[in-house]
């Protein structure tokens, strides 16, 4: 019985087409994955910069408490307050600038969260009657900034999928 090889030309025609389709599909998946990885890295960088600025602002707010404690031994320590207040304002401006720079790479939900945080930082302060009053208000602001910062950090973790990624890495 003779072997029928009439399907061979059809197979030689279909094989390259199938290979081309699979190659294109693989290329598009790799391209999407590369873009996703690059976007994730950019978000991680922007979030890291924001967290650094937030922690620097908290350090400045802590210095007010240190001045409050130093006033017992050195009443002139209050002269540092205006300079410290200016540094805090500068840090808030830097945070705003970083938030605006991040708009391109972060999702809308994070933009909203960061806008709320920025609006919180720009709340008008009540009239300050004395240095002790100023210190008390900064201490209250410090507590609120820490609470709001924790909310922002949690939003960063959700956006980056940190918990899910940690669980995946744990079970490998």
N, C-alpha and C positions, 0 to 999 in steps of 0.2 A: 504494500500500500504506500503510495507516494505521500510525502509530507507537504502539506499545503502551507506555503509561506507568503500568501497573498496579503496577510495582515502586517507584515514587516514594514513596508513603506508607510502604512498608516501609523504604525507605532513610532517610527523614526520622525514622523511629522508631529505627533501628539506629545512625545516626551519633551522636546525643547519648549513647547508652549506651556506644559505643566511646570517645568522647571522655572520658566520665566515668571509665571504667576506666583509660584511659591517664593521666588527671590524678591519679587516686588512686595509681596505681603510681609516678608521678613524685614525688608528695608524700611517699610512704613512703620512696623512695630518698633524697630530699633531707633528710628528717628523720633517717634513719639516718646519712647523711653528716655532718650538722651535729653529731649526738651524738658520732660518731667523731672529728671534728675538735676538738670541745670536750674530749673525754677525752684526746686526744693533747696538747692545749695544757696541760691540767692536769698530766698526767704530766711533761711537759717542765718545767713550773714547779717541781714537787716535786723532780724529779731535780736541777734547777739549784740549789735550796736545799740539798739534801743535799751536792752537790759543793762548794758554797761552804763549808759547815761542815767538811767533810773537809779541804779545802785550808787552812782556818784552823787546824785541829788540827795539820796537818803543819807549818805555820809555827811553831806553839808548840813542837813537838818539835824543830825546827831551832834554836830559841833555846837549847835545852840544849847543843847542840854549840857555840854561840857562847859560852855561859858557860864551857864546858870550855876553850875557847881563851883566854878572858879570864883564867882562873885563873893563868896564867903571869905576867901583869903585875899582876893585882889579886886577891889571895887572898880578898877579901871578896865576890867575885862569887857565891860559893856561897849567900849569904843570899837570893838571888833564887829559888832552887830550890823552896822550899815554895810560894811564890806562883805560880810557873809550873806546878807540879804541880796546884794547885787550878784554874787556868785550863784545863788539859788535861782534868781531870775534868768541869768545867762544859761544855766543848765536847762531850764524850762524851754528857753528859745531853741537850744540845741535839740532837745527832744522833739519839738514841733518841726524843726527842719528835717530831722530823720524820718518822722512820720510822713511828711510830704514826699520825701525821696522814695519811700517804700510803697507808695500808692500803686506804682506800676506792676509790682510783683506779688502783692498780697491780695487775697480775695476780698470781696465787698464786705463780708461780715467782719473781717479784721479791720478794715478801714473804719467801719462804724465803731468798733470797740476802741480803736486808737483815737478817733475823734472825740469820743466821750471822755477818754482819759485826758486828752489835751484840754477839753473844756473844763474838766474838773481842776486841772492845774492852774487854769486862768481865772478861777473864781475870785471875785473881788474880796479883798480882806477888809474886815471892819476897821473902823478908826482905832488906832492904837493910842491909848492914853498914857502908858508908861512902859518902861523897859520890861518890867515884870509881866505886864499884859502882853507885850510882844512875844516874850519867851513862852508864855502859856499858849498863845495862839499857834506858835510854831510847833510846839509839842503836840497840840491837837492835829495840826496839819500833818505832822510826821505820822501819826497813827492812821489818819485817813489815806495818806499817800501809800503807806504800806498795804492797807487793805485793797486799795484800787490797783496797786502794782501786782498783788497776788491774783486779782481777777485777770489782768492783762497777761500775766505769765501763764495762767491756766488756759486762756484763749490761744496763746502761742502753742502750747503743748497739744491742744486739740487740733489746731490747724496743721501742725507738723506730724500728727499721729504718733507722738512719742510713746504713749502707753502701748499702743498696738505694736509698734516696732520693737519695743522692749520685750513684750511677750513673745513675739516671733523669734527674737534672738535668744531668748531664754530657753525655748523648747527645741532648739536645733542641736 
